[in-house]
Amino acid sequence: MNIMTVEHITKSYGEKMLFEDVSFGMDERDKIGVVGVNGTGKSTFLRVISGLEPPDEGNIAVNNDVRIQYLAQNPEFDPEMKVLQHIFHGNQPEMKAVREYTEAMELLELNPGSEELQNRLLRASQQMDTFQAWQLESEAKNILTRLGITQFESRMGVLSGGQRKRVALAAALIQPCELLILDEPTNHIDNDSVAWLEQYLQKRRGALLMITHDRYFLDRVANVMLELDHGRLFRYEANYTRFLELKAEREEREASSEQKRKNLLRNELAWIRRGAKARSTKQKARIDRYEQLRDQQPEARSGSVDMSVASTRLGKKILEIEELSKSVDSRKLIQDLSYIAVPGDRVGILGPNGSGKSTLLQMIAQRLEPDSGSVVLGPTVKLGYFTQEHQEMDESLRVIEYIKEEAEVIRTADGSTITAAQMLERFLFAPSAQWTVISRLSGGEKRRLYLLRVLMSAPNVLLLDEPTNDLDIQTLSVLEDYLDEFPGVVFIVSHDRYFLDRTVDKILAFEGNGQVRVHVGDYSEYAEWISKNAQSSANTSDSTGTASSNRSSTPKSAGSSDSVKGTSKPKLKFTFKEQREYEQIDELIEQAEQKLADIQRQMEESFSDSARLQELMAEQAKAEQHLEYQMERWTYLNELAEQIEQSKS
């Protein structure tokens, strides 16, 4: 069923046209990925579709019963609001019911003898029943835990930027809606959380519209691709891999059409130059055709990022990490890590959020002192450090001025030179855009500009901290090609599985409690090794006391990597709703299994009745989804019960 129709919308900023005369429809089962080079207006496109910004022209018609939930790339928050309060901030009746029930419970705990508060809690409970909101609180906690947030009562203001983005993502996922719009949902979440989110969105009912640079994620979640290219929108009924094939076919057709136009124009131009005059109607028509061909603009081609490799010579001694240790707030991040870098090293650094990955890069970059041990850089090492945080820029500078501050000319491996202007053009900054003031660039364009400045310094050891955040796929694919040719050493912190598979051949895996494992191979090989050895690793962890980095739905203790500074360890316990659900969960699963069996029996009996069979198939899908939900709840509640028992001992 169609839920939205977009007709002839146009949007521009000043003289820059973002998209023009765009039309498309959206079905309730569409899971749409939006791609395009940074600066083409992808985020603006999502805001226009969500109704937060009006188009300059055109119309967007949304069905009356369609609710839209939007996750911004940089969400806003109230610093005094608690995590769960932020999660339930929506105006939907279910959200209001949960907020009223939570507030009534908190007040009654402070004044248990108040008859007025008891009646208020009773009314709130009835509202929870009316809107079937009882499962929302436990579902919200489950989603938060999956995303690495376990301090539910912490205020938003004390959380890190990455933690706040994950809370905002959880809030978007829990809100009831028919259309979910996500702008870079995989930013600031670790690899395990990305894998969980991927599965969650695959199973989620309802339409999805998202921007993400994660190509594995797009390939496995999206069934429709929208490409913004030079103001035009192209729709492909395909996942990401098939989209690449269809896009190549389209560009081949466009190239062929452009070549035919040029050939015809050449013939008509020769005829005109022979002195043809419009003495007859036929000749007049031919001159008109020439003028039309001459005035036609060829379809704009996507720019390419051609990164010539420039680096400083690297000696034999590169980098030695010896018995390195670092703790933060009495929490061990790194314990006795030793590693010697060798020429050509491509090292990916993995681990849960807050486990110490960026801390390691800071110590390698000599920006942070270790508690013990050392990081020794070779005498010829020239570091290029691309940080995760947005780099401070003088936004009054023009693009080319910012790059020339680092270098006006660089020398490549083959001895040739490239000017700052030429490198900017290879980074998709056209000559006309190079004189743009930085303040007018999009967030992704600023990140691309910052990356170029790092590379313009001609480093021979690159430290890349989440380089895929906010960069478009086109830039990433050519950055991968650049790293293939880069003669130096690279350390990469990234949650982008595809990027890691393309760029690294070793893994430093943060496994908790300061333990860092070295694994030879790319990300997929490491993930396969983890899968095959999960049980043996768990047994080893139990015997040695080493914490496992595998994420589950089990809540973490306050000493975990995502705990908030200054908070004390909370006492684990069931909520009232969780306690009641824990006592009934086995019976609920049995009922769900029985219902599914009854539907399957009816399907066998109704084999010849196609209409009835269609109804039963729909009922079967709902029953399977309900059973799957109950099984997930059983896992969560039993793991929580085990932790509660362990916390008592």
C-alpha positions as CSV (number, residue, x, y, z in Angstrom):
1,M,0.0,0.0,0.0
2,N,1.3,3.5,-0.9
3,I,1.9,5.6,2.2
4,M,3.4,8.7,0.6
5,T,3.6,10.4,-2.8
6,V,6.3,13.0,-3.6
7,E,5.5,15.2,-6.6
8,H,7.9,17.5,-8.4
9,I,9.8,18.8,-5.3
10,T,12.7,21.2,-5.7
11,K,15.1,22.5,-3.1
12,S,18.1,24.8,-3.3
13,Y,20.3,26.8,-1.0
14,G,21.3,30.1,-2.6
15,E,22.6,29.4,-6.0
16,K,23.2,25.7,-5.3
17,M,20.5,23.4,-6.6
18,L,20.3,20.3,-4.3
19,F,17.5,18.5,-6.1
20,E,15.0,19.5,-8.8
21,D,11.6,18.2,-10.0
22,V,11.9,15.0,-7.9
23,S,9.0,12.6,-7.8
24,F,8.6,9.1,-6.3
25,G,6.2,7.0,-4.2
26,M,6.7,5.0,-1.1
27,D,5.1,1.7,-0.2
28,E,4.6,0.4,3.3
29,R,7.1,-2.4,2.7
30,D,9.8,-0.2,1.2
31,K,13.2,-0.2,2.9
32,I,15.0,2.6,1.1
33,G,18.6,3.6,1.1
34,V,19.6,7.1,-0.1
35,V,23.1,7.5,-1.6
36,G,25.0,10.4,-3.2
37,V,28.2,12.4,-2.9
38,N,28.5,14.6,0.2
39,G,26.9,18.0,-0.5
40,T,24.3,16.7,-2.9
41,G,21.6,17.3,-0.2
42,K,20.8,13.8,1.2
43,S,20.2,15.1,4.8
44,T,18.1,18.0,3.5
45,F,16.2,15.5,1.4
46,L,15.3,13.5,4.5
47,R,14.3,16.6,6.4
48,V,12.0,17.7,3.5
49,I,10.4,14.2,3.3
50,S,9.9,14.2,7.1
51,G,8.1,17.6,7.0
52,L,10.8,19.5,9.0
53,E,11.7,21.7,6.0
54,P,9.4,22.8,3.2
55,P,10.4,22.2,-0.5
56,D,10.8,25.3,-2.6
57,E,8.4,23.8,-5.1
58,G,6.3,20.6,-5.3
59,N,4.1,18.7,-3.0
60,I,4.3,15.8,-0.5
61,A,1.1,13.9,0.2
62,V,1.2,11.6,3.2
63,N,-1.7,9.2,4.1
64,N,-3.7,10.4,7.1
65,D,-2.9,7.4,9.3
66,V,0.9,7.5,8.6
67,R,3.1,8.5,11.5
68,I,6.7,9.6,10.7
69,Q,9.6,9.2,13.1
70,Y,12.9,11.0,12.2
71,L,16.4,10.5,13.6
72,A,18.7,13.5,12.8
73,Q,22.4,13.0,12.1
74,N,23.1,15.4,15.0
75,P,20.0,15.1,17.3
76,E,19.1,17.7,19.9
77,F,18.5,16.8,23.5
78,D,17.6,18.3,26.9
79,P,20.7,17.9,29.1
80,E,18.6,17.6,32.3
81,M,16.4,14.9,30.9
82,K,17.0,11.3,32.0
83,V,17.7,8.6,29.4
84,L,14.3,6.9,29.8
85,Q,12.5,10.2,29.8
86,H,14.2,11.1,26.5
87,I,13.1,7.7,25.1
88,F,9.5,8.3,25.9
89,H,9.3,12.0,24.9
90,G,6.9,11.5,22.0
91,N,3.3,12.8,21.7
92,Q,1.8,9.4,20.9
93,P,-0.8,8.1,23.4
94,E,1.5,5.2,24.3
95,M,4.4,7.5,25.2
96,K,2.1,9.7,27.3
97,A,0.8,6.7,29.1
98,V,4.3,5.4,29.9
99,R,5.4,8.8,31.2
100,E,2.3,9.2,33.4
101,Y,2.7,5.7,34.8
102,T,6.5,6.2,35.5
103,E,5.9,9.5,37.2
104,A,3.0,8.1,39.3
105,M,5.2,5.2,40.4
106,E,8.1,7.5,41.4
107,L,5.8,9.8,43.4
108,L,4.1,6.9,45.2
109,E,7.5,5.4,46.2
110,L,8.2,8.8,48.0
111,N,4.8,8.9,49.6
112,P,3.4,5.3,49.7
113,G,0.5,6.2,52.0
114,S,-1.1,8.7,49.7
115,E,-4.5,7.6,48.5
116,E,-4.5,10.3,45.8
117,L,-1.3,8.9,44.3
118,Q,-2.6,5.4,44.6
119,N,-5.7,6.4,42.5
120,R,-3.4,8.2,40.1
121,L,-1.3,5.0,39.6
122,L,-4.5,3.0,39.1
123,R,-5.7,5.4,36.4
124,A,-2.2,5.3,34.8
125,S,-2.3,1.5,34.9
126,Q,-5.6,1.5,33.1
127,Q,-4.2,3.8,30.4
128,M,-1.3,1.4,30.0
129,D,-3.8,-1.4,29.5
130,T,-5.8,0.7,27.0
131,F,-2.8,1.5,24.8
132,Q,-1.1,-1.8,25.3
133,A,2.0,0.0,26.5
134,W,3.3,-2.4,29.1
135,Q,5.9,-3.9,26.9
136,L,7.3,-0.5,25.8
137,E,9.5,0.0,28.9
138,S,11.1,-3.4,28.8
139,E,11.5,-3.1,25.0
140,A,13.2,0.3,25.4
141,K,15.6,-1.1,28.0
142,N,16.4,-4.0,25.8
143,I,17.1,-1.8,22.8
144,L,19.2,0.6,24.9
145,T,21.2,-2.4,26.3
146,R,21.8,-3.7,22.8
147,L,23.2,-0.3,21.9
148,G,25.5,-0.3,24.9
149,I,23.5,2.1,27.2
150,T,22.7,0.6,30.6
151,Q,22.6,3.7,32.9
152,F,18.9,4.4,32.3
153,E,18.6,7.0,35.0
154,S,21.6,9.1,33.8
155,R,21.0,12.6,32.6
156,M,21.6,13.3,28.9
157,G,24.0,16.1,29.7
158,V,26.6,13.7,31.3
159,L,26.7,11.3,28.4
160,S,29.3,11.4,25.6
161,G,28.3,12.5,22.1
162,G,28.3,8.9,20.9
163,Q,26.2,7.8,23.8
164,R,23.6,10.5,23.2
165,K,23.4,9.5,19.5
166,R,22.7,5.9,20.6
167,V,20.0,7.1,23.0
168,A,18.4,9.1,20.2
169,L,18.5,6.0,17.9
170,A,16.8,3.9,20.6
171,A,14.2,6.6,21.0
172,A,13.5,6.6,17.2
173,L,13.2,2.8,17.2
174,I,10.8,2.6,20.1
175,Q,8.4,5.3,18.8
176,P,5.3,3.8,17.1
177,C,5.4,4.9,13.4
178,E,4.6,3.7,9.9
179,L,7.7,5.5,8.4
180,L,11.0,5.5,10.1
181,I,13.6,8.0,8.7
182,L,17.2,7.5,9.9
183,D,20.2,9.8,9.0
184,E,23.4,7.8,9.5
185,P,22.1,5.4,12.2
186,T,25.4,3.4,12.3
187,N,27.5,6.3,13.3
188,H,28.9,6.0,16.9
189,I,27.8,2.4,17.5
190,D,30.2,-0.6,17.6
191,N,30.3,-3.6,15.2
192,D,28.2,-5.8,17.4
193,S,25.5,-3.1,17.7
194,V,25.6,-2.5,13.9
195,A,24.9,-6.2,13.4
196,W,22.0,-6.2,15.9
197,L,20.5,-3.1,14.3
198,E,20.8,-4.7,10.9
199,Q,18.7,-7.7,12.0
200,Y,16.3,-5.4,13.9
201,L,15.5,-3.4,10.8
202,Q,15.3,-6.4,8.6
203,K,12.5,-7.8,10.8
204,R,10.8,-4.5,11.5
205,R,7.4,-3.9,9.9
206,G,6.8,-0.6,8.2
207,A,8.6,1.6,5.7
208,L,12.2,2.8,6.2
209,L,14.1,5.6,4.6
210,M,17.7,6.0,5.6
211,I,21.1,7.4,4.8
212,T,24.2,5.3,5.7
213,H,27.7,4.9,4.4
214,D,27.8,1.2,5.6
215,R,27.6,-0.8,2.4
216,Y,27.1,-4.2,4.1
217,F,24.3,-2.6,6.1
218,L,22.7,-1.2,2.9
219,D,23.1,-4.5,1.1
220,R,21.3,-6.5,3.8
221,V,18.6,-4.1,4.8
222,A,17.5,-2.0,1.8
223,N,15.3,-3.3,-1.0
224,V,15.1,0.1,-2.8
225,M,17.9,2.5,-3.6
226,L,17.5,6.2,-4.3
227,E,20.5,8.0,-5.7
228,L,20.8,11.8,-5.7
229,D,23.1,12.8,-8.5
230,H,23.5,16.4,-9.7
231,G,20.0,17.5,-8.7
232,R,18.3,14.4,-10.1
233,L,16.8,11.4,-8.3
234,F,17.2,7.8,-9.7
235,R,15.2,5.0,-8.2
236,Y,16.4,1.3,-8.3
237,E,14.3,-1.6,-7.1
238,A,17.4,-3.3,-5.7
239,N,19.7,-3.7,-2.8
240,Y,23.1,-2.0,-2.8
241,T,25.0,-4.7,-4.8
242,R,22.3,-4.8,-7.5
243,F,22.1,-1.0,-7.5
244,L,25.8,-0.8,-8.5
245,E,25.1,-3.0,-11.5
246,L,22.0,-1.1,-12.6
247,K,23.8,2.3,-12.1
248,A,26.7,1.1,-14.3
249,E,24.2,0.1,-17.0
250,R,22.5,3.5,-16.8
251,E,25.7,5.4,-17.1
252,E,26.7,3.2,-20.1
253,R,23.4,4.1,-21.8
254,E,23.9,7.8,-21.0
255,A,27.5,7.7,-22.3
256,S,26.3,6.1,-25.5
257,S,23.5,8.7,-25.9
258,E,26.0,11.5,-25.3
259,Q,28.4,10.0,-27.9
260,K,25.5,9.8,-30.5
261,R,24.6,13.4,-29.7
262,K,28.2,14.6,-30.3
263,N,28.4,12.6,-33.6
264,L,25.2,14.1,-34.9
265,L,26.2,17.6,-33.7
266,R,29.5,17.2,-35.6
267,N,27.7,16.3,-38.8
268,E,25.3,19.2,-38.4
269,L,28.1,21.6,-37.7
270,A,29.9,20.5,-40.9
271,W,26.7,21.2,-42.8
272,I,26.3,24.6,-41.2
273,R,29.9,25.5,-42.0
274,R,29.4,24.7,-45.7
275,G,27.2,27.8,-45.7
276,A,23.7,26.3,-45.5
277,K,20.9,28.9,-45.4
278,A,17.4,28.5,-44.3
279,R,15.8,29.0,-47.7
280,S,13.4,26.1,-47.4
281,T,11.3,24.7,-44.6
282,K,13.4,21.6,-44.6
283,Q,16.6,23.5,-44.2
284,K,15.1,25.7,-41.5
285,A,14.2,22.6,-39.5
286,R,17.7,21.2,-39.9
287,I,19.2,24.5,-38.6
288,D,16.8,24.4,-35.6
289,R,17.9,20.8,-34.9
290,Y,21.5,21.9,-34.9
291,E,20.8,24.7,-32.4
292,Q,18.9,22.3,-30.2
293,L,21.8,19.8,-30.2
294,R,24.2,22.6,-29.5
295,D,22.2,23.8,-26.5
296,Q,21.7,20.4,-25.0
297,Q,23.6,19.8,-21.8
298,P,25.1,16.4,-21.4
299,E,24.0,14.4,-18.3
300,A,26.3,15.3,-15.4
301,R,28.7,12.5,-14.6
302,S,29.5,11.7,-11.0
303,G,32.9,13.1,-10.1
304,S,35.6,10.7,-9.1
305,V,38.1,11.0,-6.3
306,D,41.6,10.2,-7.7
307,M,43.9,10.2,-4.8
308,S,47.5,10.2,-5.8
309,V,49.7,8.8,-3.0
310,A,52.1,11.2,-1.4
311,S,54.1,10.1,1.6
312,T,57.4,10.7,3.3
313,R,60.1,8.0,3.3
314,L,59.7,5.5,6.1
315,G,62.7,3.9,7.8
316,K,63.1,0.4,9.2
317,K,62.1,1.3,12.7
318,I,58.5,2.4,12.6
319,L,56.6,2.0,15.8
320,E,57.1,-0.2,18.9
321,I,54.4,-0.6,21.6
322,E,55.9,-2.1,24.8
323,E,53.9,-3.3,27.8
324,L,51.5,-0.5,27.3
325,S,48.8,0.0,30.1
326,K,46.1,2.6,30.5
327,S,43.1,3.0,32.9
328,V,40.4,5.6,33.1
329,D,38.5,6.1,36.4
330,S,40.0,2.8,37.7
331,R,38.7,1.0,34.7
332,K,41.3,-1.0,32.7
333,L,41.3,-0.1,29.1
334,I,44.7,-1.6,28.0
335,Q,46.9,-3.9,30.1
336,D,50.5,-4.8,29.0
337,L,49.9,-4.5,25.3
338,S,53.0,-5.0,23.1
339,Y,53.1,-4.7,19.3
340,I,55.8,-3.9,16.7
341,A,54.7,-2.4,13.5
342,V,56.2,-3.7,10.3
343,P,56.3,-2.1,6.8
344,G,53.0,-2.4,5.0
345,D,51.0,-3.0,8.2
346,R,47.2,-2.5,7.8
347,V,45.8,-2.8,11.3
348,G,42.0,-2.6,12.2
349,I,41.1,-1.8,15.8
350,L,37.9,-3.3,17.1
351,G,36.0,-3.3,20.3
352,P,32.8,-2.0,22.1
353,N,32.1,1.7,22.4
354,G,34.3,3.1,25.2
355,S,36.7,0.2,25.3
356,G,39.8,2.2,24.6
357,K,40.3,2.2,20.8
358,S,40.6,5.9,20.4
359,T,42.7,6.1,23.6
360,L,45.2,3.8,21.9
361,L,45.4,6.0,18.8
362,Q,45.9,9.1,21.1
363,M,48.8,7.4,22.8
364,I,50.4,6.4,19.5
365,A,50.0,10.0,18.4
366,Q,51.8,11.1,21.6
367,R,48.7,13.1,22.6
368,L,48.1,11.0,25.7
369,E,50.5,9.6,28.3
370,P,50.2,5.9,29.2
371,D,50.0,4.8,32.8
372,S,53.0,2.5,32.2
373,G,54.9,1.1,29.2
374,S,55.8,3.1,26.1
375,V,55.1,3.9,22.5
376,V,58.3,4.6,20.6
377,L,58.1,6.1,17.1
378,G,60.9,5.7,14.6
379,P,63.0,8.7,13.6
380,T,61.5,8.9,10.1
381,V,57.9,8.6,11.2
382,K,55.5,11.4,10.1
383,L,52.1,10.9,11.5
384,G,48.8,11.8,9.9
385,Y,46.0,11.7,12.5
386,F,42.4,11.8,11.3
387,T,40.4,12.2,14.6
388,Q,36.9,11.1,15.2
389,E,35.9,14.5,16.6
390,H,35.0,17.2,14.1
391,Q,38.2,19.2,13.6
392,E,38.1,22.9,14.6
393,M,38.2,24.9,11.4
394,D,38.4,28.6,10.7
395,E,35.1,28.6,8.9
396,S,35.7,32.1,7.5
397,L,38.5,30.6,5.3
398,R,37.8,29.5,1.8
399,V,38.2,25.9,0.9
400,I,41.5,26.3,-1.0
401,E,42.9,28.6,1.7
402,Y,42.4,25.9,4.3
403,I,44.3,23.3,2.2
404,K,47.1,25.7,1.3
405,E,47.7,26.3,5.0
406,E,49.0,22.7,5.0
407,A,50.7,22.6,1.6
408,E,50.5,24.3,-1.7
409,V,52.1,21.5,-3.6
410,I,52.8,17.8,-2.9
411,R,55.1,15.3,-4.6
412,T,53.8,11.9,-5.4
413,A,55.6,8.5,-5.4
414,D,56.4,8.8,-9.2
415,G,58.1,12.2,-8.7
416,S,55.3,14.3,-10.2
417,T,53.8,17.3,-8.3
418,I,50.1,18.1,-7.6
419,T,48.9,21.5,-6.6
420,A,46.4,22.1,-3.8
421,A,43.8,23.1,-6.4
422,Q,44.3,19.8,-8.3
423,M,44.0,17.7,-5.2
424,L,40.8,19.6,-4.2
425,E,39.3,18.8,-7.6
426,R,40.2,15.1,-7.2
427,F,38.3,15.3,-3.9
428,L,35.1,16.5,-5.7
429,F,35.7,20.1,-5.0
430,A,35.1,21.6,-8.4
431,P,37.2,24.8,-9.3
432,S,34.1,27.0,-8.6
433,A,33.6,25.3,-5.2
434,Q,37.2,25.8,-4.1
435,W,36.5,29.5,-3.3
436,T,33.4,28.6,-1.2
437,V,33.6,29.7,2.4
438,I,33.9,26.7,4.7
439,S,30.9,27.7,6.8
440,R,28.7,27.0,3.7
441,L,29.8,23.3,3.4
442,S,27.8,20.4,4.6
443,G,29.1,18.2,7.5
444,G,30.3,15.5,5.1
445,E,32.1,18.0,2.9
446,K,33.9,19.4,5.9
447,R,35.0,15.9,6.9
448,R,36.2,15.3,3.3
449,L,38.2,18.5,3.4
450,Y,39.7,17.6,6.7
451,L,40.8,14.2,5.4
452,L,42.4,15.9,2.4
453,R,44.4,18.2,4.7
454,V,45.7,15.2,6.6
455,L,46.8,13.5,3.4
456,M,48.3,16.7,2.1
457,S,50.8,16.6,5.0
458,A,52.4,13.5,3.2
459,P,52.4,11.2,6.2
460,N,53.9,7.7,6.3
461,V,51.9,6.4,9.3
462,L,48.2,7.1,9.2
463,L,45.9,6.9,12.2
464,L,42.3,6.9,11.1
465,D,39.7,7.2,13.9
466,E,36.2,6.3,12.4
467,P,37.1,7.7,9.0
468,T,33.8,6.4,7.5
469,N,31.6,8.6,9.7
470,D,29.9,11.3,7.5
471,L,31.9,10.5,4.4
472,D,29.9,9.4,1.3
473,I,30.4,6.0,-0.2
474,Q,32.1,7.3,-3.4
475,T,34.8,9.0,-1.3
476,L,35.2,5.9,0.8
477,S,35.6,3.5,-2.1
478,V,38.4,5.7,-3.5
479,L,40.0,6.1,-0.1
480,E,40.1,2.3,0.0
481,D,42.0,2.4,-3.3
482,Y,44.3,5.1,-1.9
483,L,45.1,2.9,1.1
484,D,45.9,0.0,-1.3
485,E,48.7,2.1,-2.8
486,F,49.8,3.8,0.4
487,P,53.4,2.6,1.1
488,G,53.3,3.4,4.8
489,V,51.6,1.9,7.9
490,V,47.9,2.4,8.7
491,F,45.9,2.0,12.0
492,I,42.1,2.2,11.6
493,V,39.4,2.4,14.2
494,S,36.1,1.7,12.4
495,H,32.7,0.0,12.8
496,D,32.3,-0.2,9.0
497,R,32.7,-3.9,8.3
498,Y,33.1,-3.5,4.5
499,F,35.7,-0.8,4.9
500,L,37.7,-3.0,7.3
501,D,37.5,-6.0,4.9
502,R,38.9,-3.8,2.1
503,T,41.7,-2.1,4.0
504,V,43.1,-4.2,6.9
505,D,45.0,-7.5,7.2
506,K,45.4,-7.5,11.0
507,I,43.0,-7.0,13.9
508,L,43.6,-5.6,17.3
509,A,40.5,-6.7,19.2
510,F,39.7,-5.1,22.6
511,E,38.1,-7.9,24.6
512,G,37.5,-6.2,27.9
513,N,39.4,-5.9,31.2
514,G,42.4,-4.5,29.4
515,Q,42.9,-7.5,27.2
516,V,43.8,-6.8,23.5
517,R,44.0,-9.8,21.1
518,V,46.1,-9.7,17.9
519,H,44.5,-11.6,15.0
520,V,45.9,-12.0,11.5
521,G,43.3,-11.5,8.8
522,D,40.5,-9.1,7.8
523,Y,37.3,-8.4,9.7
524,S,35.2,-11.2,8.1
525,E,38.0,-13.7,9.0
526,Y,38.1,-12.4,12.5
527,A,34.3,-12.6,12.9
528,E,34.3,-16.1,11.6
529,W,37.0,-17.1,14.1
530,I,35.0,-15.5,16.9
531,S,31.9,-17.4,15.8
532,K,33.7,-20.8,15.7
533,N,35.4,-20.3,19.0
534,A,32.7,-18.6,21.0
535,Q,32.1,-21.5,23.3
536,S,35.7,-22.2,23.9
537,S,36.4,-18.5,24.4
538,A,33.6,-18.3,27.0
539,N,35.1,-21.3,28.9
540,T,38.5,-19.7,28.8
541,S,37.1,-16.4,30.1
542,D,35.4,-18.2,33.0
543,S,38.7,-19.9,34.0
544,T,40.9,-16.8,33.7
545,G,38.5,-14.1,34.7
546,T,38.9,-12.2,31.4
547,A,35.8,-10.4,30.4
548,S,34.2,-11.3,27.0
549,S,33.6,-8.5,24.5
550,N,30.6,-10.3,23.0
551,R,27.5,-8.1,23.4
552,S,24.2,-9.6,24.4
553,S,20.9,-8.3,25.7
554,T,22.3,-8.7,29.3
555,P,22.6,-5.3,31.1
556,K,26.2,-4.3,32.0
557,S,27.5,-3.3,35.4
558,A,28.5,0.2,36.2
559,G,32.1,-0.8,35.6
560,S,31.5,-1.5,31.9
561,S,33.0,0.5,29.1
562,D,29.9,2.7,28.7
563,S,29.3,3.6,32.3
564,V,28.9,7.3,33.1
565,K,31.5,9.1,35.1
566,G,30.6,9.8,38.7
567,T,27.8,7.3,38.9
568,S,27.7,4.5,41.5
569,K,27.0,0.9,40.7
570,P,23.2,0.4,40.5
571,K,21.6,-2.5,42.2
572,L,20.2,-4.8,39.6
573,K,16.6,-5.7,40.0
574,F,13.5,-6.4,38.0
575,T,10.9,-3.7,37.4
576,F,7.4,-4.6,38.6
577,K,6.4,-5.3,35.0
578,E,9.5,-7.4,34.3
579,Q,9.0,-9.5,37.5
580,R,5.4,-10.2,36.4
581,E,6.5,-11.1,32.9
582,Y,9.4,-13.3,34.2
583,E,6.9,-15.3,36.2
584,Q,4.6,-15.8,33.2
585,I,7.0,-16.0,30.2
586,D,7.1,-19.8,30.0
587,E,3.3,-20.0,29.8
588,L,3.2,-17.1,27.3
589,I,5.6,-19.0,25.0
590,E,3.5,-22.2,25.3
591,Q,0.4,-20.3,24.4
592,A,2.2,-18.7,21.4
593,E,3.4,-22.1,20.2
594,Q,-0.1,-23.6,20.5
595,K,-1.7,-20.7,18.5
596,L,0.9,-21.1,15.7
597,A,0.2,-24.9,15.7
598,D,-3.5,-24.3,15.4
599,I,-3.1,-21.9,12.5
600,Q,-0.8,-24.4,10.7
601,R,-3.5,-27.1,11.2
602,Q,-6.2,-24.9,9.8
603,M,-3.9,-24.1,6.8
604,E,-3.7,-27.8,6.0
605,E,-7.5,-28.2,6.2
606,S,-8.1,-25.1,4.0
607,F,-5.7,-26.0,1.3
608,S,-8.3,-25.8,-1.5
609,D,-9.8,-22.5,-0.2
610,S,-7.4,-19.8,-1.5
611,A,-9.2,-16.9,0.1
612,R,-9.2,-18.5,3.5
613,L,-5.6,-19.7,3.0
614,Q,-4.5,-16.1,2.4
615,E,-6.1,-15.0,5.7
616,L,-4.4,-17.8,7.5
617,M,-1.0,-17.0,6.0
618,A,-1.3,-13.5,7.3
619,E,-2.3,-14.8,10.7
620,Q,0.7,-17.2,10.6
621,A,3.1,-14.3,10.0
622,K,1.8,-12.4,13.0
623,A,1.9,-15.5,15.2
624,E,5.5,-16.3,14.2
625,Q,6.5,-12.7,14.9
626,H,4.8,-12.9,18.3
627,L,6.5,-16.1,19.2
628,E,9.9,-14.7,18.2
629,Y,9.3,-11.7,20.4
630,Q,8.4,-13.9,23.4
631,M,11.5,-16.0,22.9
632,E,13.7,-12.9,22.8
633,R,12.0,-11.7,26.0
634,W,12.6,-15.2,27.6
635,T,16.4,-14.8,26.8
636,Y,16.6,-11.3,28.1
637,L,14.7,-12.0,31.4
638,N,16.6,-15.2,32.2
639,E,19.9,-13.5,31.6
640,L,18.9,-10.6,33.7
641,A,17.7,-13.0,36.5
642,E,21.2,-14.7,36.4
643,Q,22.9,-11.3,36.8
644,I,20.6,-10.4,39.7
645,E,21.5,-13.6,41.5
646,Q,25.2,-13.0,40.8
647,S,25.0,-9.4,42.1
648,K,23.6,-10.8,45.4
649,S,26.7,-13.0,46.0
